[in-house]
């Protein structure tokens, strides 16, 4: 199986009491697939994995894999600060039927390059499904350089990376240094990244506009790049509105506005401030996405 296309980094729905809403999650999975997404990635940053208990992480992973039923690939976020815990989560994801796992580096200890290589290698060697590295230096306090990723690409099943460095040239560096061993997914600026050689987009906006995100990939990479660019320009205000420190709060506010409420984020996150919500509503209105 080759992972490519627009993959939604899924929100985690909570009910009015702040508990994980598995029924809403299953409905969301069906809607995402019906809208044409190419894959799903629950329990990433947008999925508030750090705000879930271990049992809740298991329940979310199990529900998404079960409801998807093989219709699209599912990669489970299995990041942890402790290597042994990341190994355990990744083994569990494989046992549940995940097609792959996605891991951000340990996000507090700021590991050195030898520590990063040891961490990711131990996870990869513990499972047989592919590992997608997740480079997000703005939240993880670590930038996975192209040179480090090239070393990691020599591990058999470390074969994907989501790069959210906001440096599109990084795509070129990764592809050059990894010599065909690594498939790059954009974490930001998808259209430019596709032109540089990225084969996928780990998409926050796809929570709200899955069809638009999927069509942008399909046109740009497999169809008419000019049409792809037009779709991308159309979606840029939404992409930018969901970026920044309040990305989880903004995503959940947008989902409520389009008629697919997923609850408020868990503390310490707060609901989106009123001024930002007004701007977001205008963007969704321009895209004709409001309920």
Beta strands, then each sheet from edge to edge (+ up, - down):
strand 1: 5-9
strand 2: 39-41
strand 3: 73-77
strand 4: 100-104
strand 5: 130-135
strand 6: 158-163
strand 7: 183-186
strand 8: 200-203
sheet 1: 1+ 2+ 3+ 4+ 5+ 6+ 7+ 8+ 1+
end
